[in-house]
Amino acid sequence: MNKINGDNHPKAIEHISQDVWRIFKIMAEFTEGFEKLGKLGPAVSIFGSARTKPGSFYYEKTVTIAKMLADRGFSIITGGGPGIMEAANKGAHEANGVSVGLNIDLPHEQFHNPYIHKSYLIEFDYFFVRKVMFVKYAQGFVMMPGGFGTMDEMFEVITLIQTGKIKAVPIILFGSDYWAGLLTWVKNTMLADGKINSVDLEIFKITDSEDEVCRIMEEYYKEQHFTPNF
């Protein structure tokens, strides 16, 4: 039997060619994001489920939070889609604030909502590029109830702060009923087993108060010189 030479295999050569061209697409997405978002002042990224319906409890809470933050001069950054993202952009829009949408091309549920400022709607193919933009230009994060995507974004930011890769900006989990089970598991399993330290639990806060969200963000910004996170 002849030995397969992977370096000269036609499929391998084809993939190398595709990957080389993909680099330019990735560079273009980073460039567009840096150019557009570099103009923002203080901003808050709001995450949550795309499946949250208009009129529901957390949808309306998100509208209120985003409106209150925009009234205080914060730009609002979301993933640009429906659900919580739409609610946050709607709140910013109603307050005549800067409403940013970092949309991602997905096969099913993602489409950009109508409340995004046209000059701040950016379309992405790559999740990792999009996540850099969420983190780099936000001085705070609000995590509304969500699914796997929200958990991914939340733990990414927590990890970056835990490891000192970004400043310790506010992370607020809104909705104690929703987050209580996760927090119990983190304390009773991760912390109890020595996988994290007790100080790591201070990286984020949980609240049910829109006023507290705004207070935490305002107090942080008053004490910090504004710069992007990295």
ZIJOZI-V421097 format. One record per residue. N is the residue number from 1. SS is DSSP state (A for helix, B for strand, O for the rest). PHI is phi in whole degrees, -180 to 180 (NA if undefined). Layout:
n->[N;N]
ss->[SS;SS]
phi->[PHI;PHI]
This chain:
n->[1;2;3;4;5;6;7;8;9;10;11;12;13;14;15;16;17;18;19;20;21;22;23;24;25;26;27;28;29;30;31;32;33;34;35;36;37;38;39;40;41;42;43;44;45;46;47;48;49;50;51;52;53;54;55;56;57;58;59;60;61;62;63;64;65;66;67;68;69;70;71;72;73;74;75;76;77;78;79;80;81;82;83;84;85;86;87;88;89;90;91;92;93;94;95;96;97;98;99;100;101;102;103;104;105;106;107;108;109;110;111;112;113;114;115;116;117;118;119;120;121;122;123;124;125;126;127;128;129;130;131;132;133;134;135;136;137;138;139;140;141;142;143;144;145;146;147;148;149;150;151;152;153;154;155;156;157;158;159;160;161;162;163;164;165;166;167;168;169;170;171;172;173;174;175;176;177;178;179;180;181;182;183;184;185;186;187;188;189;190;191;192;193;194;195;196;197;198;199;200;201;202;203;204;205;206;207;208;209;210;211;212;213;214;215;216;217;218;219;220;221;222;223;224;225;226;227;228;229;230]
ss->[O;O;O;O;O;A;A;A;O;A;A;A;A;A;A;A;A;A;A;A;A;A;A;A;A;A;A;A;A;A;A;A;A;A;A;A;A;O;O;O;O;O;B;B;B;B;B;O;O;O;O;O;O;O;O;O;A;A;A;A;A;A;A;A;A;A;A;A;A;A;A;O;O;O;B;B;B;B;O;O;O;O;O;A;A;A;A;A;A;A;A;A;A;A;O;O;O;O;B;B;B;B;B;B;O;O;O;O;O;O;O;O;O;O;O;O;O;A;A;A;B;B;B;B;O;O;A;A;A;A;A;A;A;A;A;A;O;O;O;B;B;B;B;O;O;O;O;A;A;A;A;A;A;A;A;A;A;A;A;A;A;A;O;O;O;O;O;O;O;B;B;B;B;B;O;A;A;A;A;A;A;A;A;A;A;A;A;A;A;A;A;O;O;O;O;O;O;A;A;A;A;A;A;B;B;B;B;O;O;A;A;A;A;A;A;A;A;A;A;A;A;A;A;O;O;O;O;O;O;O]
phi->[NA;-75;-74;-77;-98;-62;-64;-107;-68;-55;-66;-63;-63;-62;-66;-61;-62;-65;-66;-62;-69;-63;-57;-68;-65;-63;-61;-65;-67;-61;-62;-63;-63;-63;-65;-78;-82;-63;-84;-70;-91;-57;-142;-125;-90;-117;-114;166;-69;-72;-97;-72;-88;-55;91;-75;-56;-74;-61;-68;-62;-66;-56;-63;-61;-64;-64;-64;-67;-64;-60;-92;99;-86;-73;-114;-111;-136;-78;83;-96;-83;69;-59;-61;-60;-60;-66;-64;-63;-60;-64;-63;-67;-92;59;-93;-83;-115;-106;-128;-104;-81;-124;-79;-123;-72;-123;-93;-92;-149;-77;-86;-85;-103;-93;-63;-55;-77;-119;-97;-124;-100;-122;-100;-112;-59;-68;-68;-59;-68;-60;-67;-56;-85;-61;-108;-110;-102;-175;-135;-115;-104;-86;-54;-160;-105;-60;-63;-64;-63;-61;-66;-63;-71;-64;-66;-59;-64;-63;-72;-58;-92;76;-78;-135;-64;-82;-81;-65;-122;-120;-95;-97;106;-62;-61;-71;-90;-59;-63;-64;-64;-61;-65;-59;-72;-81;-116;-64;-69;-62;-91;78;-82;-137;-103;-60;-65;-65;-72;-85;-67;-129;-128;-118;-150;-118;-112;-63;-62;-68;-56;-66;-61;-62;-66;-65;-64;-63;-67;-64;-96;-119;-80;-69;-150;-59;-74;-165]
